[in-house]
């Protein structure tokens, strides 16, 4: 039986490794002196777990060269890397992006493992242990949910845990359930998502495959020794090893946000993958996790899915070229970032943090997509309903008789006005726990209209009309029309 010794050293890197320049707590490791290498013990600051780009902003480069440093960079006419815009990219392939374009960061540029588990001869990782014990699973929400400022389909699912069936006020310490590594892994990131009981953990499982766990309530088991450091620092890049089946967290008060990303996979349903290179560059590598599990676990987890229609894990890449279906971003902004193109044209790196003068980064996002559980129903999700600073909301999009579905709405269709509906669920959601498998959406009342017109060049004109009940008399756009691009 294998055992794992947790040394007080959090991460070991060569003294010349550029990651050491972004880390604190540097100290020589006495027990490695005999190796003839200058090695350091390192606790890394936020962001230090990502790969170092071939050249950062302002670094020398050659014409036509791209790099990645939190966003895509391109070589300028002056021979130095600057922020890239979509206009800097080579023309899109005629059949769309069916594979990763050379300018798009590899998954190992997004998540950087130092010493991941060895890839087996099969070339693919198999998850042999449950993330959540099957007896502790009460239902799993598929990927593709849109809620609040998650305006575009979410790239992870939600595994509901047994304690959620208990009203919050009645839960106790005894209700926590363990979260475990599904396969051997290197822990490359642990961070807080705004509160002490909302933790994100990223595992490198080998074969350029990574699993992500979010809104974990607390570290435990093999990672319990890092809980205090995490609360003090907010983010760690520990580079410690886990074994398959080894507990690393506990959960009680939230579902487990879970996703798997494979550097050898590629989602072909994004018309403009460049839009996700800022903040969500892993998105096109998102996969259905269940085929990565051993057959018995895969069958048990799939049986817990709320969605009954294949693929039961859902879909997030719903762009249909030349139609209204899919994800959109306000023209003049840079994709998912919510920031203006002018900010990317500035002669300085793009900074993190909130988008200036906006309530949320998602103010510029729009999605017209199929519902994640009931794909026969269309949804309109917008980051800008009434307030241009951002007031995200989601509505059911009603397709009346004779109207094209959004996936059939083309430039030739002209202007089409859809009714937007509030909705509830059947059976009703009780406010805690998970919703029922295969639950239905029940329209409630018309809350407004969406006047939509597809334009050439993957552009969409849309005018949202809150509180307007009838499309009668809407024959064109007013000055309130907005233009979105992929």
PyMOL commands that set and color helices and strands:
alter all, ss='L'
color gray80, all
select helices_A, chain A and resi 18-22+30-35+86-88+107-110+134-136+162-165+168-170+173-175+221-233+273-276+283-285+290-292+295-303+335-337+341-345+361-364+406-408+411-413
alter helices_A, ss='H'
color red, helices_A
select strands_A, chain A and resi 12-14+23-28+39-44+66-68+72-75+81-83+137-141+157-161+177-180+185-192+199-206+209-216+218-219+235-236+240-242+247-251+256-262+286-287+326-330+365-370+378-382+393-398+416-426+440-455+459-466+482-485
alter strands_A, ss='S'
color yellow, strands_A
deselect
rebuild
show_as cartoon
